[in-house]
Amino acid sequence: MSQIYKASVSSTPSVPTSFETDLQDTTTLALTPSTGSAVPQANTLRIGGDNGIKTYEVTNVPGALTIGYIRGDDTTVGATTADLITQATNTNSTLTFQFQLSGFSTTDNTGIGIFGFGSVINIAGAVTVVNTVEFVRNTTDFIAPPALDPINGASVAIVPSGSSFIVRVTGVAGLTINWSAILPGVATT
């Protein structure tokens, strides 16, 4: 096949010749042979993720792309709620997920870490939480009164919302808490 180059009136499209990475992998000896090929459409190649992985445009670094877990951040001021992640699900499917969540109180320099896992099912476009979501919590407020103790204060819940579910946190009266969460998972239909 021959290729024809036709000069553009305004400019020649720029095509990257290399991609930079954050780290080097010095242990993998070889990659498996490629079994597929993604062909750009209209000069655009869509890079996406699944099973808890998403791709992100880094708006503060032009030309940068990040591949990472589904994530969300927000702040609660007092005993308010914040929706950190709203995750869509496929119709007629089950999604098993894990989440890791951290909260830091800028008011009194205490923190909370929560690991959770559970499942949701989507039947005809309506999500239901399967049984209960399991949580493991750790707090740094062991010296002061337990404001971030999940029994007396900060909490997290998985809330169905149509065909999606929400990772929702509740803050503590008198505290400003910065929250971050990630959500890996696996879905089947």
ROPAVO-541996 format. One line per 5 residues: number of its first residue (from 1); their letters; for each residue x, y negated, z of N, C-alpha, C, O. Coordinates in Angstrom, 3 decimals. Last residue first. Layout:
<rs>
NUM	a	X:Y:Z:X:Y:Z:X:Y:Z:X:Y:Z  ...
</rs>
This chain:
<rs>
189	ttavg	-22.432:9.177:33.041:-23.806:9.041:32.556:-24.353:10.385:32.184:-25.501:10.486:31.751  -20.267:7.948:35.584:-20.658:9.017:34.683:-22.107:8.808:34.267:-22.917:8.316:35.052  -17.441:6.077:36.768:-18.853:6.183:36.409:-19.071:7.391:35.503:-18.180:7.799:34.759  -15.403:5.020:39.432:-15.541:5.913:38.292:-17.029:6.132:38.041:-17.794:6.348:38.981  -13.372:2.217:40.650:-14.460:3.187:40.684:-14.457:4.081:39.467:-13.621:3.932:38.575
184	plias	-12.112:-0.595:42.551:-11.933:0.506:41.596:-13.082:1.498:41.714:-13.701:1.604:42.772  -12.336:-3.635:43.415:-13.348:-2.599:43.305:-12.992:-1.564:42.228:-13.508:-1.638:41.113  -11.282:-6.088:45.871:-11.088:-5.363:44.615:-12.021:-4.165:44.617:-12.457:-3.716:45.677  -11.578:-9.359:47.376:-11.971:-7.957:47.269:-11.568:-7.405:45.912:-11.512:-8.137:44.924  -11.187:-11.896:49.843:-10.782:-11.339:48.549:-11.157:-9.860:48.543:-11.067:-9.186:49.568
179	wnitl	-12.098:-14.880:51.643:-12.282:-13.457:51.362:-11.742:-13.107:49.978:-11.824:-13.912:49.051  -11.618:-17.045:54.295:-11.323:-16.817:52.885:-11.334:-15.314:52.648:-10.667:-14.562:53.358  -13.727:-18.482:56.643:-13.008:-17.254:56.275:-12.852:-17.205:54.763:-13.836:-17.311:54.030  -14.190:-20.503:59.318:-14.078:-20.550:57.859:-13.190:-19.388:57.456:-12.035:-19.309:57.875  -16.378:-20.207:62.138:-15.145:-19.841:61.432:-15.275:-20.076:59.931:-16.340:-19.871:59.350
174	gavgt	-18.839:-20.716:63.326:-17.686:-21.465:63.801:-16.382:-21.159:63.077:-15.366:-21.790:63.368  -20.116:-17.485:62.824:-20.389:-18.861:63.258:-19.106:-19.508:63.781:-18.381:-18.914:64.580  -18.713:-15.641:60.162:-18.931:-15.754:61.602:-19.150:-17.222:61.947:-18.459:-18.099:61.429  -19.986:-14.175:57.062:-18.989:-14.794:57.925:-19.437:-14.862:59.372:-20.414:-14.225:59.763  -20.543:-11.403:55.110:-21.165:-12.374:56.011:-20.095:-12.876:56.962:-19.387:-12.088:57.590
169	vrvif	-20.325:-10.360:51.676:-19.763:-10.509:53.019:-20.572:-11.536:53.789:-21.202:-12.419:53.207  -21.154:-8.016:49.176:-21.529:-9.242:49.893:-20.913:-9.240:51.288:-20.973:-8.236:51.997  -21.060:-6.813:46.133:-20.259:-6.704:47.344:-20.429:-8.046:48.060:-19.918:-9.073:47.612  -23.925:-5.670:44.392:-23.146:-6.810:44.864:-22.336:-6.397:46.083:-22.848:-5.712:46.968  -24.837:-4.035:41.341:-24.757:-4.082:42.793:-23.763:-5.160:43.175:-22.878:-5.519:42.398
164	ssgsp	-27.345:-3.966:38.684:-26.014:-4.225:39.241:-26.026:-3.978:40.741:-27.076:-3.742:41.338  -29.865:-3.983:37.750:-28.995:-2.917:37.244:-27.553:-3.080:37.721:-26.649:-2.412:37.220  -31.093:-5.389:40.665:-31.435:-4.991:39.302:-30.584:-3.826:38.857:-30.573:-2.782:39.510  -29.014:-5.016:43.043:-29.594:-6.195:42.407:-29.881:-5.863:40.947:-29.016:-6.033:40.087  -28.041:-3.682:46.236:-28.552:-3.485:44.874:-29.173:-4.772:44.340:-29.784:-5.530:45.093
159	viavs	-25.193:-4.397:48.087:-26.582:-4.794:47.904:-27.010:-4.529:46.461:-26.413:-5.087:45.540  -23.146:-3.515:50.623:-23.352:-3.257:49.204:-24.847:-3.435:48.961:-25.669:-2.727:49.543  -21.576:-5.717:52.971:-22.680:-4.848:52.574:-22.647:-4.657:51.065:-22.181:-5.524:50.326  -19.681:-6.634:55.824:-19.763:-6.457:54.387:-20.916:-5.506:54.104:-21.199:-4.604:54.893  -19.105:-9.101:58.442:-19.564:-7.821:57.927:-19.552:-7.826:56.409:-19.430:-8.877:55.780
154	agnip	-18.145:-10.659:61.530:-18.023:-10.521:60.083:-18.469:-9.140:59.617:-18.245:-8.140:60.298  -19.515:-9.687:64.550:-19.292:-10.817:63.656:-19.293:-10.478:62.191:-20.314:-10.056:61.649  -19.722:-7.497:66.216:-20.079:-8.813:66.754:-19.989:-9.946:65.743:-20.360:-11.075:66.064  -18.946:-5.364:64.669:-20.152:-5.218:65.476:-20.641:-6.594:65.915:-21.848:-6.831:65.978  -16.555:-6.105:63.444:-17.729:-5.892:62.610:-19.020:-5.708:63.399:-20.101:-5.884:62.837
149	dlapp	-14.769:-8.811:64.785:-15.193:-7.432:65.014:-16.477:-7.194:64.222:-17.404:-7.998:64.313  -14.111:-11.419:64.694:-14.157:-10.718:63.415:-14.501:-9.240:63.574:-14.519:-8.500:62.591  -14.187:-12.063:67.403:-15.079:-12.763:66.474:-15.202:-12.027:65.145:-16.273:-12.011:64.539  -13.406:-10.853:70.101:-13.496:-10.194:68.787:-14.477:-10.846:67.817:-15.487:-10.242:67.454  -11.197:-13.107:71.800:-12.505:-12.449:71.685:-12.727:-11.963:70.261:-12.278:-12.605:69.312
144	aifdt	-7.664:-12.277:71.174:-8.761:-13.204:71.463:-10.091:-12.450:71.452:-10.114:-11.263:71.125  -6.247:-9.956:70.539:-5.842:-10.754:71.694:-6.996:-11.667:72.132:-7.262:-11.807:73.326  -7.245:-8.815:68.263:-7.196:-7.977:69.458:-6.800:-8.759:70.709:-6.997:-8.277:71.824  -7.788:-9.664:65.641:-8.203:-10.487:66.767:-8.224:-9.688:68.076:-9.120:-9.868:68.900  -7.331:-8.372:63.333:-6.142:-8.869:64.047:-6.514:-9.659:65.281:-5.647:-10.266:65.910
139	tnrvf	-8.981:-5.294:62.422:-8.969:-6.725:62.678:-7.719:-7.106:63.449:-7.119:-6.277:64.133  -10.301:-2.980:60.111:-9.177:-3.339:60.984:-9.206:-4.846:61.170:-9.425:-5.595:60.218  -12.570:-0.411:59.177:-12.280:-1.823:59.440:-11.082:-1.957:60.375:-10.886:-1.161:61.292  -14.079:1.496:56.777:-12.995:1.530:57.755:-12.573:0.077:57.928:-12.255:-0.599:56.950  -17.301:2.692:55.823:-16.371:1.585:56.006:-15.296:1.953:57.022:-15.570:2.640:58.006
134	evtnv	-19.525:4.090:53.424:-18.614:4.307:54.554:-17.603:3.166:54.606:-17.105:2.722:53.572  -22.889:3.663:52.673:-21.521:3.300:52.303:-20.670:3.442:53.557:-21.051:2.970:54.628  -25.275:6.320:52.529:-24.705:5.134:53.163:-23.300:4.896:52.636:-22.617:5.826:52.208  -27.254:7.330:49.816:-26.973:7.538:51.238:-26.436:6.263:51.874:-27.077:5.217:51.772  -26.641:5.222:47.168:-26.809:6.626:47.532:-26.355:6.817:48.975:-25.216:6.505:49.320
129	vtvag	-28.446:2.368:46.308:-27.268:2.861:47.017:-27.561:4.291:47.450:-28.612:4.555:48.035  -29.777:1.908:43.067:-30.032:2.288:44.456:-28.720:2.751:45.052:-27.953:3.450:44.391  -30.774:-0.091:40.305:-29.707:0.488:41.122:-30.204:0.762:42.534:-30.943:-0.029:43.119  -32.564:0.392:37.384:-32.670:-0.047:38.779:-31.631:0.674:39.627:-31.603:1.904:39.667  -32.510:1.459:34.818:-32.128:0.063:35.000:-32.234:-0.469:36.417:-32.020:-1.660:36.642
124	ainiv	-33.192:4.177:35.074:-34.021:3.290:34.241:-33.761:1.811:34.523:-34.685:0.999:34.475  -31.210:4.365:37.791:-32.268:5.102:37.102:-33.146:4.083:36.385:-33.767:3.230:37.019  -28.116:4.448:39.004:-28.955:3.585:38.190:-29.942:4.480:37.451:-29.550:5.262:36.586  -26.629:4.737:42.174:-27.219:5.411:41.026:-28.139:4.426:40.319:-28.854:3.660:40.964  -23.546:4.457:43.919:-24.831:3.900:43.523:-25.319:4.692:42.318:-24.529:5.241:41.550
119	sgfgf	-21.481:5.317:46.705:-22.001:5.585:45.368:-23.299:4.831:45.161:-24.055:4.594:46.104  -18.414:4.500:48.465:-19.808:4.905:48.372:-20.189:5.164:46.931:-19.334:5.224:46.048  -16.116:3.029:50.758:-16.398:3.864:49.597:-17.844:4.311:49.646:-18.425:4.481:50.717  -13.812:0.527:51.956:-15.103:1.194:51.899:-15.207:2.077:50.679:-14.487:1.900:49.696  -11.860:-1.261:54.186:-11.833:-0.303:53.084:-13.182:0.395:53.103:-13.646:0.812:54.164
114	igigt	-11.030:-4.429:55.328:-12.073:-3.411:55.246:-11.832:-2.565:54.007:-11.624:-3.090:52.913  -9.518:-6.557:57.634:-9.332:-5.748:56.435:-10.376:-4.647:56.452:-10.585:-4.002:57.480  -9.286:-9.811:58.945:-10.009:-8.542:58.907:-9.692:-7.857:57.589:-9.607:-8.509:56.548  -7.698:-12.187:61.183:-7.955:-11.538:59.909:-8.728:-10.252:60.066:-8.819:-9.678:61.151  -7.119:-15.504:62.443:-7.406:-14.084:62.620:-7.723:-13.496:61.259:-7.983:-14.223:60.300
109	ndtts	-6.762:-18.327:62.652:-5.677:-17.442:62.205:-5.892:-15.987:62.594:-4.958:-15.311:63.026  -8.963:-19.929:63.115:-8.233:-19.420:64.286:-7.130:-18.408:63.937:-6.622:-17.714:64.818  -9.641:-20.992:60.565:-9.999:-21.695:61.791:-9.136:-21.247:62.964:-8.633:-22.077:63.722  -9.169:-19.318:58.524:-8.281:-20.483:58.608:-8.557:-21.289:59.868:-7.781:-22.183:60.207  -9.305:-15.958:58.554:-9.951:-17.118:59.153:-8.927:-18.242:59.262:-7.946:-18.135:59.997
104	fgslq	-9.394:-13.831:55.864:-8.492:-14.580:56.739:-9.209:-15.824:57.231:-9.665:-16.645:56.436  -10.130:-10.581:54.747:-10.627:-11.890:55.126:-9.633:-12.548:56.068:-9.093:-11.900:56.964  -10.243:-8.173:52.142:-9.525:-8.825:53.230:-10.133:-10.192:53.474:-10.587:-10.869:52.552  -11.112:-5.010:50.909:-11.513:-6.377:51.149:-10.672:-6.940:52.279:-10.417:-6.253:53.268  -11.618:-2.563:48.536:-10.724:-3.071:49.566:-11.007:-4.558:49.676:-11.125:-5.266:48.675
99	fqftl	-13.760:0.072:47.633:-13.405:-1.336:47.617:-12.463:-1.610:48.767:-12.515:-0.970:49.818  -14.765:2.540:45.318:-14.029:2.187:46.525:-13.929:0.662:46.500:-14.010:0.050:45.435  -17.527:4.368:43.922:-16.598:3.248:43.997:-15.872:3.234:45.329:-16.307:3.829:46.315  -19.342:5.998:41.489:-18.688:6.152:42.783:-17.596:5.109:42.834:-16.817:4.977:41.890  -22.281:5.742:39.799:-20.978:5.111:39.942:-20.489:5.357:41.366:-21.146:4.968:42.331
94	tsntn	-24.369:7.329:37.489:-23.908:7.259:38.868:-22.530:6.637:38.852:-21.703:6.958:37.999  -27.068:6.371:35.261:-25.693:6.752:35.578:-25.483:6.742:37.087:-26.299:6.224:37.850  -29.111:4.897:33.763:-29.101:6.349:33.966:-27.677:6.861:34.187:-27.158:7.666:33.414  -27.241:2.167:32.512:-28.551:2.760:32.761:-28.409:4.277:32.813:-27.683:4.871:32.016  -24.209:1.207:34.160:-24.899:1.736:32.985:-26.260:2.298:33.395:-26.412:2.837:34.491
89	taqti	-23.885:-1.822:36.100:-23.790:-0.369:35.938:-24.541:0.038:34.673:-25.398:-0.696:34.181  -22.023:-4.711:37.186:-23.052:-4.086:36.359:-22.823:-2.575:36.300:-21.692:-2.109:36.437  -21.294:-6.216:40.186:-20.842:-5.200:39.248:-22.025:-4.574:38.510:-22.914:-3.985:39.125  -20.157:-8.988:41.649:-21.411:-8.453:41.118:-21.011:-7.510:39.992:-20.463:-7.936:38.976  -18.311:-9.805:44.498:-18.307:-9.098:43.215:-19.738:-8.724:42.875:-20.459:-8.199:43.723
84	ldatt	-18.940:-11.552:46.638:-17.584:-11.495:46.093:-17.543:-10.878:44.703:-16.829:-11.364:43.826  -21.185:-13.669:47.854:-21.141:-12.520:46.952:-19.787:-12.516:46.266:-19.509:-13.364:45.418  -21.481:-14.582:51.205:-20.831:-14.858:49.924:-20.826:-13.570:49.122:-20.501:-12.504:49.646  -23.353:-16.101:53.890:-22.969:-14.963:53.058:-22.286:-15.459:51.794:-22.481:-16.597:51.367  -22.499:-17.620:57.091:-23.122:-17.609:55.767:-22.691:-16.358:55.011:-21.782:-15.644:55.436
79	agvtt	-21.730:-18.541:59.686:-22.373:-17.235:59.482:-23.157:-17.212:58.174:-24.328:-16.833:58.148  -18.938:-20.581:58.557:-19.950:-20.180:59.528:-20.536:-18.829:59.157:-19.927:-18.061:58.411  -18.310:-20.303:55.355:-18.172:-21.325:56.387:-19.299:-21.069:57.378:-20.468:-21.308:57.078  -16.533:-18.115:53.258:-17.724:-18.343:54.081:-17.380:-19.399:55.126:-16.294:-19.385:55.706  -15.346:-17.989:49.936:-15.149:-18.465:51.304:-16.502:-18.558:51.996:-17.485:-19.014:51.413
74	ddgri	-14.059:-15.562:47.569:-14.968:-16.627:47.980:-14.658:-16.983:49.431:-13.813:-16.356:50.069  -13.289:-13.396:44.828:-12.852:-14.211:45.968:-13.941:-15.220:46.293:-14.660:-15.680:45.405  -12.839:-10.224:43.224:-13.609:-11.426:43.490:-13.117:-12.097:44.751:-12.586:-11.438:45.644  -12.226:-7.761:40.621:-11.932:-8.481:41.850:-12.829:-9.706:42.001:-13.478:-10.156:41.056  -11.202:-4.796:39.164:-12.294:-5.743:39.269:-12.102:-6.448:40.608:-11.844:-5.797:41.620
69	ygitl	-7.603:-4.541:38.856:-8.892:-4.097:39.373:-9.935:-5.199:39.230:-9.600:-6.382:39.181  -5.997:-5.628:35.778:-6.084:-5.321:37.200:-7.449:-4.817:37.589:-8.341:-4.683:36.751  -3.963:-7.307:33.636:-4.795:-6.113:33.713:-4.812:-5.708:35.176:-3.757:-5.467:35.762  -3.703:-10.529:32.247:-3.509:-9.668:33.410:-4.454:-8.492:33.304:-5.615:-8.654:32.926  -2.001:-12.540:29.958:-3.078:-11.581:30.140:-2.743:-10.729:31.354:-1.615:-10.253:31.479
64	agpvn	-1.100:-15.777:28.725:-0.905:-14.665:29.657:-2.180:-13.843:29.804:-3.288:-14.378:29.779  -1.387:-18.073:27.237:-0.840:-16.905:26.567:-0.654:-15.704:27.463:-0.103:-14.695:27.022  -0.884:-20.329:29.929:-1.311:-20.105:28.550:-0.610:-18.899:27.926:0.601:-18.726:28.068  -1.755:-20.019:33.026:-0.551:-19.657:32.280:-0.975:-19.359:30.840:-1.389:-18.235:30.552  -4.214:-20.517:34.101:-3.129:-21.410:34.506:-1.818:-21.120:33.791:-0.862:-21.884:33.925
59	tveyt	-5.832:-18.458:33.158:-6.060:-19.817:32.652:-4.961:-20.787:33.032:-4.782:-21.797:32.351  -5.362:-15.476:32.061:-4.777:-16.279:33.132:-4.834:-17.732:32.673:-3.992:-18.180:31.895  -7.939:-13.288:31.432:-7.166:-14.379:30.865:-6.648:-15.202:32.042:-7.420:-15.582:32.922  -7.988:-9.919:32.400:-8.247:-11.303:32.770:-7.350:-12.236:31.975:-6.147:-12.005:31.859  -9.631:-6.775:32.338:-8.575:-7.640:31.836:-8.978:-9.081:32.110:-10.159:-9.426:32.059
54	kignd	-10.229:-4.235:34.826:-10.678:-5.303:33.934:-9.456:-6.055:33.421:-8.377:-5.976:34.008  -11.100:-1.155:36.242:-10.037:-1.984:35.675:-10.669:-3.006:34.732:-11.543:-2.667:33.935  -13.178:0.519:36.975:-12.621:-0.376:37.983:-11.508:-1.269:37.493:-11.005:-2.083:38.266  -13.674:1.902:34.561:-13.448:2.602:35.824:-12.701:1.732:36.832:-11.728:2.160:37.452  -11.960:-0.081:32.024:-13.121:0.581:32.604:-12.717:1.263:33.898:-11.552:1.212:34.293
49	ggirl	-11.106:-2.960:29.981:-10.811:-1.899:30.932:-12.090:-1.230:31.369:-13.183:-1.740:31.121  -9.896:-4.385:26.861:-10.816:-4.261:27.986:-10.383:-3.138:28.903:-9.404:-2.444:28.629  -9.113:-6.455:24.308:-8.481:-5.583:25.292:-9.380:-5.557:26.509:-9.609:-6.594:27.131  -9.644:-6.948:20.948:-10.314:-7.004:22.259:-9.655:-5.994:23.180:-9.635:-4.801:22.876  -7.955:-8.784:18.692:-7.952:-7.451:19.285:-8.517:-7.583:20.691:-7.929:-8.259:21.534
44	tnaqp	-8.625:-10.677:15.843:-8.777:-10.573:17.287:-8.769:-9.106:17.699:-9.488:-8.287:17.126  -8.805:-11.021:13.091:-7.582:-11.460:13.767:-7.695:-11.454:15.292:-6.938:-12.153:15.966  -11.157:-9.592:12.520:-11.123:-11.047:12.333:-9.981:-11.657:13.146:-10.159:-12.680:13.808  -10.033:-7.104:14.578:-11.150:-7.510:13.736:-11.176:-9.027:13.701:-11.212:-9.674:14.747  -7.234:-4.875:14.864:-7.852:-6.183:15.090:-8.980:-6.452:14.099:-8.895:-6.077:12.929
39	vasgt	-7.585:-1.543:15.710:-7.313:-2.442:14.598:-8.003:-3.778:14.863:-9.217:-3.819:15.065  -6.117:0.858:17.641:-7.078:-0.243:17.664:-6.668:-1.238:16.599:-5.535:-1.718:16.588  -5.802:4.299:17.347:-5.258:3.013:16.958:-6.381:1.980:16.992:-7.460:2.202:16.441  -4.784:7.396:18.906:-5.740:6.453:18.351:-5.064:5.156:18.006:-3.897:4.938:18.332  -2.866:8.854:20.056:-3.928:9.603:19.378:-4.971:8.678:18.769:-5.943:9.146:18.176
34	sptla	0.629:8.826:20.529:-0.592:8.057:20.352:-1.617:8.897:19.613:-1.278:9.579:18.646  2.243:11.178:22.690:2.002:10.609:21.358:0.666:9.877:21.308:-0.299:10.268:21.964  3.144:10.007:25.989:2.534:10.997:25.101:2.292:10.363:23.738:2.150:9.145:23.637  6.339:8.587:26.707:4.894:8.496:26.654:4.367:9.599:25.744:5.065:10.062:24.842  9.034:9.677:28.774:8.452:9.467:27.452:6.943:9.329:27.596:6.346:9.897:28.510
29	ltttd	9.898:9.326:31.418:10.856:9.699:30.380:10.318:9.437:28.986:11.067:9.018:28.103  9.475:7.068:33.966:8.771:7.767:32.894:9.745:8.037:31.758:10.342:7.115:31.201  11.178:5.516:35.578:11.035:6.947:35.858:10.324:7.721:34.752:10.548:8.924:34.611  11.255:2.810:35.362:12.506:3.513:35.054:12.391:5.015:35.280:13.392:5.726:35.187  9.373:0.281:34.332:9.190:1.649:34.795:10.439:2.423:34.384:10.660:2.665:33.197
24	qldte	9.527:-3.106:35.329:10.043:-2.051:34.462:9.791:-0.703:35.120:9.975:-0.557:36.329  6.979:-5.717:35.517:7.952:-4.777:36.073:8.454:-3.834:35.001:7.893:-3.759:33.908  5.482:-7.408:33.899:5.854:-7.839:35.241:6.993:-7.000:35.808:7.868:-7.520:36.500  6.433:-7.920:30.416:5.765:-7.207:31.499:6.216:-7.764:32.842:7.202:-8.497:32.923  5.850:-9.292:27.120:6.580:-9.262:28.381:5.762:-8.536:29.434:4.533:-8.528:29.366
19	fstpv	5.973:-8.120:23.878:5.103:-8.403:25.004:5.924:-8.282:26.278:6.614:-7.284:26.487  6.741:-9.268:20.543:7.058:-8.531:21.763:6.080:-8.958:22.842:5.441:-10.005:22.746  5.701:-10.657:18.489:6.609:-9.567:18.127:7.073:-8.786:19.344:7.727:-7.752:19.204  2.494:-12.063:17.768:3.565:-11.755:18.714:4.407:-10.583:18.232:3.890:-9.635:17.642  1.871:-14.207:15.113:1.694:-12.839:15.573:2.819:-12.516:16.543:3.988:-12.672:16.192
14	sptss	0.190:-16.983:13.972:1.301:-16.538:14.801:0.987:-15.153:15.341:-0.057:-14.951:15.962  -0.707:-17.878:10.642:-1.065:-17.302:11.938:0.177:-16.801:12.673:1.098:-16.262:12.060  0.387:-20.955:9.324:0.513:-19.508:9.242:0.142:-18.931:10.596:0.616:-19.428:11.617  -1.864:-23.673:8.516:-0.726:-23.072:9.206:-0.724:-21.566:8.995:-1.711:-20.984:8.546  -3.490:-24.827:6.449:-3.150:-25.586:7.640:-1.941:-25.007:8.376:-1.077:-25.763:8.819
9	vsaky	-3.473:-23.001:4.305:-3.411:-24.430:4.025:-2.943:-25.179:5.266:-2.097:-26.068:5.169  -1.400:-20.140:4.302:-2.570:-20.861:4.800:-2.389:-22.335:4.522:-1.269:-22.845:4.510  -0.241:-18.062:1.730:0.025:-19.145:2.676:-1.276:-19.843:3.041:-2.129:-20.098:2.191  -0.549:-14.737:1.563:-1.140:-15.954:1.015:-0.960:-17.032:2.067:-1.478:-16.914:3.177  0.996:-11.840:0.751:1.031:-12.957:1.681:0.457:-14.174:0.975:0.934:-14.578:-0.086
4	iqsm	-0.020:-8.580:0.441:0.076:-9.862:-0.232:0.051:-10.945:0.828:-0.819:-10.958:1.699  1.349:-5.359:0.447:0.744:-6.446:1.197:0.983:-7.743:0.467:2.068:-7.977:-0.065  0.604:-2.148:-0.853:1.361:-3.391:-0.880:0.606:-4.450:-0.096:-0.621:-4.424:0.000  0.844:1.160:0.000:0.000:0.000:0.000:0.894:-1.230:0.000:1.839:-1.318:0.784
</rs>
